C-alpha cells in the first residue's frame, strides 16, 4: 500500500471490497480496462513451448520484473517491464495456473488487474508472455507465485538431461526476478541469473551419486517479504547418479565426396564432442573406424580427425559397396555406427576419366 513492490504476506492483507480497488488505483491504471481475448489486437500468435535445449537463450524476447503493485483479499494489481530487445510486440498473455486470463493488445500498458481470486486458499502462479511475430515468450521467464501459501523456494527440481559426465537440471522458479545460487555436493557453482531456470554440471565422474541444490536469492528487503515470523526454506535439493561409462558417441554427418584427383574419395565426418580430458561418455576417444557395408576398411588413430582420403585402387571393396559408416573408437570398444552415407554418386565422379 505504501508503494513498495512484491508479495504481501496474508497476515498483512486487509479485506477491502473490489470496488474500492479500482477507486484506489492511480489515474492511468483506473482508466485502463483489460481487453477481452477476442478484442485483442490482431491475430495473437500461439505461445511457443520452452526451448528444447535449456542451456540456450530463449528465442522470443520476454518481459521482465513482474511485480505486485497492490494485493487485496481477492484482487491483485501486477506490473512488468516490456522486453528490452527491439521486437514487434503484439501484446501480452496473462495466465494464472497456466490458464489464459487476459489478452492485452499491442498498445496496452504493461499492467494487469486480476479480480475474483481467493488468495487465501492456495498459491497462484501468474505468468506473462510477450506476443511477437516470432511467437510467444517462455512463461517461466516472467512468472510469480502469489497467495497465502506462496513460497520463495523453487519447485519441481528435476533432471532434464543426463550423461556419464554431465547433467542438466531445471526447476520452476517462484519468482522469475530472483537469481538462484546453485550448489553441487555443497560446493557453490556459477549462479543462475533472473529468468533462468536451469543449470548444467560438466566434468562429472561416471556412475557417481551427486547432490544438487538450488537456492533462491532474496531481493532487497521490502521487495519480497515472504513472512516475518521465521526464515522460510529457500532451497530445493535433488540427488542423481551419472550414467556408467559406456561406448563413446558416434560421429555425425558422414559424407563421401570426390577427392582432389581422379581415383580418390574423401570420407568426412563431424568428430564426436570430447571434454577437456579427451573423453566422450566417460571413456577415452582414440580415433575412428571406417566401415564399408559393415566391413572395416581402415582406422584413423586421431581423436579429433574429421576426414580421410581413400584411393580406389587400394580398396576394391569400396568400389562395390553401397554405403559407408564411421564409428568412434575407445579402449572400451567402439560406438554405434553413424548414419550411413551413400557411395555411388561420389564413386561415379571419382572414377570418371580425365579428358
Secondary structure, 3 states (H helix, E strand, C coil): CCCCCCCCCHHHCCCCCHHHHHHHCCHHHHCCCCCCHHHCCCCCCCECCCCCCCCCCCCCCCCEEEEEEEECCCEEEEEEECCCCCCCEEEEEEEECCEEEEEECCCCCCEEEEECCCCCCCCEEEEEEEEECCEECCHHHCEEEECCCCCCCCEEEEEEEECCCCEEEEEECCECCCCEEEEECCEEEEEECCCCCEEEECCCCCCCEEEEEEEECCCCCCCCCCCCCCCCCCEEEEEEECCCCCCCCCCEEEEEEECCCCCEEEEEEECCCCCCCCEECCEECCEEEEEECCEEEEEECCCCCCEEEEEHHHCHHHHHCCEEEEEEECCCCCCCCCCCEECHHHHHHHHCCCC
